[in-house]
């Protein structure tokens, strides 16, 4: 479905994060980087209740074409994902799929009023935005706000279900294996204890389990995947995901927008601006972590340390 709009030399990007702090912040950082470049328009989509609060306190950086827009959601979350939402993840994320018609309408509206939307950048957890992108014949870029190791865990959800490690309602035994059991089926990641499997994947929530299974294959459909990490921090996980997604993965979408590793070792990522700043940040963060907890790490899986750099 090709969209019609006013003639514009600028590339119009629509960004859609999950409405939670750990998702909005890296997406907004990415959007600022894109909008700061000549020739780009960025429409930042939020759910209506959070958008209404955000516009009271947020202003776009000067000399950027970055605008806030919204679509309705039946759940009202003016402060983003809260404790209730997180304990009812299945209900919430199922409700988000109701935004598909509204998102389609927004893409058409923005394309007519501003310029044709050329690309959708959306959070990994909003996998259904791929169907919207396909309908308009435009690429979707996935923003993964966490570490590369986390992607490998998500990617292995079907195998983890079969092994009784996640989502008890979908396992054959209807329960998970013991906490002291070893999980050694995640390629690109060393063995870890069952107790260290992310808790959100151990939830006994059938709706959430079904939504999680649905989203896994959609990462293969994306034109590009941006991960909030660096190759040297997670080489094994990055190499595995690169090998898995290489045929469907587009590592260079126009220009690189920000210092994120894109599962492509051929890129000269060491020359990315601000890389040294992020390395220094990591060193400072680790020093603080060790002071607070000797031997601690930003992320720790008992015998396998993982790190992720936040885009703040």
N, C-alpha and C positions, 0 to 999 in steps of 0.2 A: 504494500500500500504506500505509494509515494505521496509525500506531503507537499502542499503548495504553499508558498509564502513569498514575502517581499524579497526582492533581489538584495543580497548582502554578501560582501566579500568575506565576512567573518564566519568562523566556524562556531555554530551554536551547540553547546554541550549541555545536556540535562543531567544533573546529579541527584541521586536519590539514596540517602543513607537510612539505615535502621534508626529509629528515633531514640537512641540511647547515647549517653555521653561518650563511651568508648568507641562509638561508631560515627557519631556526628563530627567529633573533633578531627580525626584523621581525614574524613571526607572534606570538611571545610578547609583544612590545610591544603589538600590537593587542589580544591577549587580556587583558592587564592593564588596558588602557583600557576594554574592555567590562565586565570583571568588577568594575571599580571603580564602575560605575553601579548604582544600585538596580534590582532586578528582573531580574538576569541570572545565569545559571549557565553556566560555560564548562568544557567537557571538552577538554583538550589531548591529542591523540592522537600517539603516537610509535611507531616500530618497537620491538619488545621489547628488543633488545640495547642500543640507545641509551637507552631508557626506564630500564632497570635501573641504568645509570650516573647518569642525570640525577636520579633520586629520592634518590641518596646525598648530593647537594650542593644541591638546590634546594628552596625552600619558597615557598609562595604568599604574596603580600603580605597583610598583615593586613586584616581586614574585606572580603575578597573571596571569592567562591565559585568558585575556579579550581582545578581538580583535574587531575592527570596520569593518563592511562590509556594502554594499549598494545595493539597487535595484533602477531601473529607475522609475521616475514619470514624467508625462508630465508637471506638474506645477513646475516651478523653484522657489524655496524658499530658497536661500542661507543663509538667516538669520532666518529661521523658519517661523512659522505662523505670518503673518503681518496683518495690518488693512484691506487690500484688501481681503486677504484670509478669514478673519473672517466675512466680510460683504458679502461674497459669499460662505458661508459654504456649502450650498447644492451642488454647482458645484464642490468645492474642494473635499469634502468627497466622492462624487460619482466617481470622478476621481481616488481616492485612490483604489477603487475596481478593477481598471485596473491592479493593482500590483499583483493580485492573481497568474497569471501564473509565473511572475518573482519570487515571493516568493516560489512557488513550486519548481522552478528550483534551487533557492538558497539552499533550504533545501536538495535537492538531491545532489547538488554540494558539500556542506559542509560535508554532510554525507559520501561522497566518499573520499574527500581530507583530512578530519580531523578525524572525528569519527561520527557515527550515531547521528543525532539530536534526543534527547530523550524527549524534552519538549519545548513548545513554551510559552513564557510569553509575553503577548501583552496587549496594552492599551484597556480599555473597549470600547472605541469608534471605534476601529478596530475590530468589531465583526466578520467580514468575515474571520479573521485568524483562527477562529474555524473550518471552512470548510477545510482549509489547514491542520490543525492538524488532523482532522478526516480522511482525505485522506491518511495520513502517519501513522495512527493508534497510534498517540502519544497524551498525554494530553496537554490541553491548560490551563494556569493559567492566570486569569484576574488581571491586576494591575489597581486598581481604585485610581487615584492620589489625590482625594478629600476626603471629609468627608463622614461618614456613612449616615448622614442625606441627603446628596446629592444623594446617591444611592437610597434612598426611593423615592425621587422626580422623578428620572429617571424611576424607577420601575413602577410608577403610571401614566406614560404618556398616556396610553389608557384611563384611568379614567379621567385624566385631559383634554383630548381632548373632551370627552363626556360632561364634565361640562363646556366647553367653556373657559378653563383657559390657554390653550396653542395652538399654531399653528392655527391661524384663518382660514387658507385655508382648514383645515380638520374639522372644527366645523360645526354644522348644520346651525348656524346663519351666518357663514362666518365672524365672528368677535368675539373678546374676551369680557368677562364680564367687568363691570366697575372696576377701580382700587381699589375702597373702598370695593369691595365684599370680603367676607371671603372664603378662601379655607380650607375646613375641611375634605377632603377625602383622605389625605395622611396618611396612617397608619404608626405609629412609629414616627410621627412628629406632633407637636401641630399646631393649626390653624394659618394661616398667611394671610395677605392681598394679593389680586391679584397683587398689585404693587410690592410685594416682590418675586413673582415667577421669577426665573432666566430669564434674558432678552433673552438669546439665545433660550429659549423655547417659547418665545412670537413672534419670528421673522415670518414675512409673507413671507416665503420662502418655496415653495412647495417641492422642491427637498430635502431641509434640513429636512422638516417635515417627508417625506417618509423615509429618511435614519434613522431618530430618532425612528420611529415606528418599523423599521426592527430590530434595535439593541436590543430592550428591552428583547425579549425572549431568546436571546443568552446567557445571564448571567446564565441561568439555565443549559446550556450545559457545562459550564466550570468545570474543575476538582477542582478548588480552586479559591477563590477571596481574594486578599490582599487589604486592605483598609488603607489609610494614616491617621489613627486615633487610639484612645484608647477607650476601652469599657467604662471606668468610665466617659469619656467626653460625650458619646452619648449612654447611655444604652438603651433608648427606640427604637431608630432607629436600633441599632445593634441587639437587641432582635427580632425585627420584621423581619429583613432580615435573621437572623439565622433560624427563624421558617419557612420562605418562601422557603429558599434554602436548608434546612437540608437534604432532601432526595438525592439531586443531588450534595451536597457540600462535598468536601473532605478537612477537616480542617488540616490534617497533611500530607503534601507531602514530604516524606523523612525527612528532618530536617527543622527547622525554620531558615529562612535566615536573617531576620532583624526585628526590633521592630515594627511590624504592627499587628493590631488586625485582626483576620481571621474569625470573626463571630462564634466563638466557646468559650463559657464561661468556658468550662471544662479545657481549656489550662491554665497553670500557667503563664499567661502573666506578672504578677508582677515581675517575676524573669528574664525577658528579659534583656540582657545587654543593657546599655545606657538608660534605662527607666528614671532613675533619672535625667540624663542629659537633656532629652526631657522635663521633668516636669519643670526643672529649666529654660529651654528655654521658655516654655509657660509663666511662671511667669514673665520673663523679657519682653517678647513680649506684654503681657497684660499691664504691667506697662507703657511701651512706648505708647501703644494705648490710655490709659487713659490720659496721658499727652497731646497727640495730640488732643484728643477729649474726654472730660469727659463723662464717661458712655459708651464709645465706646467698641467695641469687634472686634475680628478678622473677624467674620462673625456675622451679626445681622439681625434677622427677627423680627423687631418691638418688640414683646413681648416674643420672644423665641430666646435665644442666642445659637449659635452653634460655635464650635471651630474645627480647623483642624491644625495639626502640619506639616509644610513643611519638606521634607526630604533633607535638604541642608547640 
